[in-house]
Amino acid sequence: MKLLILFLLFTVSCSESSQRYISNNSIKLFDTSSEITITDLKNHVGFLASDELEGRASGTLGDEMAKDYIKKFFKDTSLPTERKVEIQEHYVPAERKWDLKPEDMTVKTYNIIATLPGNDPILKDEYVVIGGHYDGGAATAADLKKMLGGDKIYNNADDNASGTATVLELFEKYASSNTNKRTLVFILFGGEELGLLGSKYYVENPTIDLDKVQLMINLDMMGRLTDELLYVGGVTSGVGFKEQLDVHFNKTDMNIDAYSNTPHAEDRRYNRLFQRSDHYNFYKKGIPCIFFFTGIHDDYHMPSDEIDKLNFDGIQKIANLVDSIVVEFSSNNRLEFQEITE
Ligand SMILES: [Zn+2]
């Protein structure tokens, strides 16, 4: 009897979500400019962090909708520039587990990948990867709901609709200008909140030769620039990397905490920050990485992580800094990986 009830529940919920899903196959894109504008960033975050997507937890309808939006944007924007768009399906657990077994991987999510070929006959065979996670914290939201009660939606605007929107805007800029010498690979990962699982899947099943990656840039929580303080991790993961980056850091009016593994903040929550987002799986493969982040705040993994608290001037400023770094590292000499220290 229990089985039958479960079965019925399952079919009802499936048909419900597939009905809603079909209606969402017609996701519409906003008109966007080829430049990185605040209006475009707001439109992307507005959609991704809307109640309709219910926080984009892996395996939910909101995850499907976010994936469709990203895929459509990668395919349709700045045509006719050549690009390759790929979707990797992968499986993650329904909630965060520390000791993951293969049978726990029951929920489907995605990595969405757009590749823009470089315009240099030799350098086009090397890559700069620009990524971020598009999922929101399923497990955390469920845990907090149990603790706090209530049905509030965790829209995860800073974490990480902000980084997702920036990856999209950078893609659009390069797709429209096609000025990159090395090939650029834009990846939006699912399953980050469940243990960096999208990037783990990617480095185990790469779409490019990982030995030819010059640099991986990760954008995770870029929306809360406060007192102009920006954390940039991994700056010693290449030989001479820090010195090359300093040229770019010195050109901005932001106050940059450039660190290797742990930022210089007193706050213990920043301990080993560099190990806590998707770039870390690339780092473990011997690839130089940097990680952009505007800091932990009271709304982190809370229902109050909403779009109205984001500093869009700040996101644009960081996006411009990332842009200048992409321009240099998609054309300069090859960086040599080195292990980071504290
Ligand atoms: Zn995040």
Residues whose N, C-alpha, C, O or C-beta is under 5 A from the ligand:
A	BS01	ZN	D159 N160 D220
